[in-house]
Amino acid sequence: MFRFILYLMIGIIISFYFFPIGFTFLPSSINTKMLLALMGIVFLVYECIKKESVILNRKLVMPIAIAAVFSLICAISTDINNTRDYSYANYIFSFLVWISGAYAVCVAMKWVHGEASFRLLTYYLAGICFSQCILALLINNIPAFQIFVDSIVSQGQEFFQEVDRLYGIGAALDSAGVRFSLVLVMIVALLNNDQFTRSNSVAIILLLLSFFTIAVIGNAISRTTIIGLGCAVAYFLFSSGLLSLFIKRESVKLGVWFGGFMLLAVFISVYMYNYSHDFNKLMRFAFEGFFNWVEKGEWTTSSTQKLSREMWIWPEDQSTWLIGSGLFDNFVYSTDIGYCRFVLYCGLIGFSVFAILFVYLGAFFLFEVYEYRLMFFIFIVLTFVIWLKVATDIFFIYALFFCLDSFVEKTPKPKLVDENRL
């Protein structure tokens, strides 16, 4: 029981990092990501004192340098254009906050499990995203629970309610969809590559339960999730071993489990769609493109139509093309598209440096962790696909990867944690 409580506490800590929230009893400028970053600084200072030396991860030198250059270009853009919009001019500080918060998360994992590994991180993130989907349904269907959550958590829920969108605790809109997408890919990466997970039926069942819950409910929270779902399914088919000339027994087992859960998810979704008005509404929103394809013969959604018709807004002069206008906040150009917003803010010069940062991060881990090279390639692709819809980035997941002890574990360490119970 005590160990379960510890696991729950670590899950909450990781959720506070992955889905940052504010609290109604704290100033609006303070959120859980910042609190974890402060904890990370304390832990780092303690380690430095303990080891009587300065701890520096050399792998972070290049990313920090690129982030600093990007921030400088954005600052120059605001100065040249005489604006005070420092949305990305202070990106280097946001970058370091994510790193510090990730360090705190991994230290906490080490305290409980004795290590911070990719396997454990994926287990926790899968459970957290699954929980967010369940919480979103509870908030949507139980008014008393919604009032309780809204009285404690500050996350812009007034806007979510205004636009009638499903939300969890820190999980809403495109930011949630981006995170769900990353976790779906990570789950498949673990199933495809981690031998301990592939041979553990309990782990497979729990991961697939999380996967298909996120695929359905996560897509109702944010349709951006469909991007990660498509990548994850393709990744599974390509790397699970099912398409090999000689198919291993464990690959057949995994394929049967995956297919079985997929059929179960479809059956439950169809049943609920036909017998629940609220679920019907959620599914028609989540899979609007599919319904339009079946009913109208074309794959379209209201959001993609709006993006394609109204939001491709580009600079109108050479100076803005090069260095931007220094304006990003407050939806000033009436566009959500990441490419447009970044170019309009800091020009092609700034955007190119920003893009290089995420190509570098993905490529670094792609060559550093060969077993998961396809996952990191997908992360690079996801970065550029996501910018077609929203202006955000996925550094928060790379920050966690930099702080892990290990990615590839040949054998588990049973004395540290009973992973069958996760």
N, C-alpha and C positions, 0 to 999 in steps of 0.2 A: 504493500500500500504506500509506504514511504517513497519507494522508488518511482511509483506511478505519479506521485505528487511532484517529484523532481522533474520527471519527464514533462509533465503538464506545465511547470514553471518555465522550462527551457522552450517549450512550444510557444508560450505567451511572449517570451522575450524575442524569439525569432519573428513572431507575427508583428510585434511592435516595430521591428526593423523593416520587415518586408512590406507591411501595410501600415505605415506611420499614421498615427492619429494624435489629435489634441484632446485635452480634457477641459470640460466646462469650468472646472475649479482652478485652472491655471491660465496664465496670460495666453492670448491667441497666437503669439509668436513662438511659443514653446510646444514642440511635439515630441513624440517618443523617439524619433530618430535622433534628435538633438540630445535627449537625455542619455541614450545609449552611446552616442559619440563622446559625451562627457565621461561616462563610465570607462570607455575605451582608453581615453587619455590617462585616467587614473591608473588603470591596469598596466598601461605601457610604462608610465613613470615608475610604478612599483617594480616591474620587471627590470627596468634599467638600473634602479637602485640595487636590486637583488643581485644582478649580474655584474654590477659595477662597470657597465659599459653602455654605450648608446646602441639601441636596437634599431637597425635600418634594413628593411627588405629591399635589396638591390633591384629586384624585379619591378618595383614600383617607380624607379627613377625615371624611366622613359615616359610612362603614362602621365606622371606628375608634370614632367616638362612639357608634354604636348598640351595638357589641360591648362597649364600656366600660359602658354603661347596663345591658346584660344581665348582665354580670359582677357589677355592683354589686347588682342585684336578687337574684342567686343568693347573694351574700355575706350580704345581709340575711336571706335565708331560712335560711341555716345559723346565723346569729347568733340569730334569733328562736327557732329550734327547738333551739338549743344542740347542734348537731352539728359534726363536723369533716370533713364530706364536701365538699371544695372542687372536685369534678369539673368544674363549669362556673363556679364563682366565679372561677377563674383563666383563664376562656376568652379574655380579652383578651390574655393572654400567649401562649396557643396561636395566636391570631389573628395576632399579630406574628411568631411563629416561622414560620408558613406564608408570610407576606409576605417575610420575610428569606430563607427558603430559596428561594422562587420567584425572588427577585432574583439570588441566586447562580446558579441554573439559567440564567436569561436572559443573565447576563453571560458564562457559559461558552459558550452558544450564539453570542453575538456574537463571542467570540474566534475561534471556528472558522469561522463562516459570515459574519461581518460584520454580521449582523442577527438579531433574534429575532422571527419572524413566526408568525402563526397556522398558516400552511401548514407550516412546518418543525416546529412543535410537534406538530401532528397527525401528521405523518410519523413523528416519533420515538415518540409515544405509541402509535400503531398497531403499530409494530415492537416496542415494549416489551411490550405486552399479548399480541401474538402469541408473543413469546419466553417470557412467563410461562406460557402454555398449553403450549408444548413442554416447558419445564422441569418443569411439573407432571406431565406424562406420563412423563418420564424418571425423576423422583423416585419415581413410583408403580410403575414397572416395573423399575428397576435398583437393587437393594438397595445396591450399592457406592456408587452416586451419591447415594442418599438418606443414607447414613452420612456421606459426605464433606460434603454440604450441611449436615446437622444438626450436624456437628462445628464448623462455622464460624459458621453463622447461628443467632441466637436469635430465634424468632418464635412461640413457643408451640406448636411442632410436636408436643409430647407430647399436647396436647388434640386436635389434628387427627387424629393417629393413633388416639387413643382412640375418637373418634366416626367413624373411617374416612372422612375427607374428603380430597379431592384438594387439594394446595397447591403453590404455586410458591415463589419466593424473595420473601417479603413479600406474596404474593397468596393470600388464603384467606378463606373465609367471606363474610359480607355486605359487608365493606369492599372486597373484591376485586370483588364483583358490582356495587357502586356505581360503582367506577372503570371497569370494563368497560362499563357502561351509558353513562357519559359519553363514552367514547372511540368507541363505536359511533355515537353521535349526531354526534360531531365528524367522523368519517370521512364520513358521509353529507352533513354540512354542507359539507365541502370539495369533495366530488364534485358537489354541486348548484350551488355558487357560485363556485368558483375556476376561472377560465378556463384557466389554465396546466395545472392538474391534469386538467381535462376533455379537454384536447387531447393529453395525454401518456399513451399506451397503457401504458407501463411503470409509471407511477405508479398508473393505474387498476387494473392487474392486481395489484400489490403491496398496494394498499389493500383490494381486494376479497378477496384471499387472507387478509389479516389479519382482515377483517370476519367472514368465515364461519368462520374458525378460532375466533375469540372467541365467535361465536354458538353454536358446538357445544361446544368444550372449556371455554370460559369459563362456560357454563351448568352444566357438570359440576362446576366448582370452586365456583360459587355460583349458585343458581337466581334470585337477584336480577337476574342478567344479562338474564333474559327481559323485564324491564321496559324496559330500554334497547333491546333488540332490537325489541320491538314498536313503540316510539316511532321508532326509526331507520327501520324499513321503511315506516311510515306517512309519515314525513318524506320519504323518497326518492320514494315514489309521488306525493306532493303537490307537491314542488318540483323534481323532476328535469327537468320539461318534457315528460314522456311523456303527461300528461293535457291538454296544451294543444291548442287548436284547430289550430294550425299547429306541428307537431313538427319541431324542428331536427335536422339530421343528427347532431350531436354527442350529442343526447339519445337518439336511436335507438341509437347506438353504445354509449352508457353503459347503456341498458336491456338491450341484448343481452349485454353483459359481465356485468351484474348477474344476469340470468336464467340465463346459462350457469354462473356460479359457484354459484348457488343449486342448480341441478340437480346439479352435480358434488358439492356438499357433501352433498346428500340421498343420492346414489348411494353415495358413499364411506361415509357413516354407516350406511346400510342394510346394505351389504356387511360392514362391520366388526361391526355388531350381530349378524349371523348367524354370523360365523366367529370371533369373539373373545369369550370368556367375560368377560374384564375390561372390554372396551369395552361389552358388553351391559349389564353392571352399572352402568357409568357413565351410559349413555344412559337406562336405566330410572329412575335417580335424577334426572338432569338434566331429563328431560321426563316426569316422573311424572304430571303433570296430563294430558298428551296420552294417555299409555298408559291411565290410568284412564277417560278419556273414551271411548276406543275399546273397552276391555274391559268397563267397568262402566256406561257411559252417563252418567257425571258427571265434570265437570272438578274434581278435588280433589287435594290433596297432603297428606301427613302434617303438614307445617309449617303450611300455611294452616288446616287443621282445628284444630291445637293453638292457633294464634293466635286464631281466632274463638271457640273454646270456653273457653279457659282464661286468656288473657292480657289481655283487656280489663278492666283493673283501674283504678278511679277513686278519687279521694279520698272519704272518708266524713264529712268535716266542712267547714264553710264556710272556716275558716282555711286548710286545706290546699288547697282549691280556689283560693283567692286568692293565697297566697304560697308554698304547697308545704310539704313536710315537711323539706326540707334533706337528703334521702337519695336517692342515685343509685347508688353503687357496690355491688359484690358481689351484684348481682341480688336486692336486698333485697325487692322487691315481686313477684318471680317473673314478670316480664313483659319481653319484648323490644321491645314496641311503642313507637315513639318518642313518639307523642302522650302515652301514659300515663306514660312515664318522665319526660318533661319537665314535665308538669303536676304530677305527684307530687313532683318535686324543687323546682320554683320557682313552681308555681301558674300560673294563667291569665295573671297579670301578666307573669311572666318569659317564659313560652312565647310570648305575643303579641309581645313585643319581639324574641325570637329569630326568629319567623316574619317579622316586618317586615324584619329584616336581609336575608333571602334573597329576599324580594320586591323590596326595593330594589336588591340586587346584580343580579338578573336584569333588572329594568326599566331600570337604568342602562345596561347594555350593550345592551339591546334598542333603546333610542333612540340610543345612541352609535354602534352599528355596525349600520346599517339592513340591510345585505346578509345579516346572520346573525340577524335578529330572531326568526325562527322557532326557531332553535336555542336562543336564550336563553329564549324562552317555554317550550320543552320542558324546559329546565333548571329553571325555576320549578316546573313541574308535577312533574318528577321529585323535587324536594325534598320536596314534600308527599306524594307516593306512597310514597317510601322510608320516611317516618316511620310508615307503616302497618305496617312490618315491623321496623325497627331504628332505634335512637336514634343518629344520626350526622349529619354535615352535609357539604356539598360545597364549602366555602370554598376548599379547596386548589386547585381548578381556577380559581376567580375570581382567586386570588392570582397565578397565572401570567398570566392575561389582563391584569391591571393592570400587569405588568412587561414585556409585549410592546412592541416598537417599532411594529408595525402588524398590522392584521387583514386589510385588503383591499389586495392588490397587483395592480395592473393589468398590470404586466409583470415578469417575473423578472429577477434580476441574475446572469447567467451567470458573470461573473468571480469571484463570491464562492463559488459552490457549483454543482457539477454535479448538479442534483436528479434527473436520470434515474438516478443510481446509488443514490439513497436507497431 
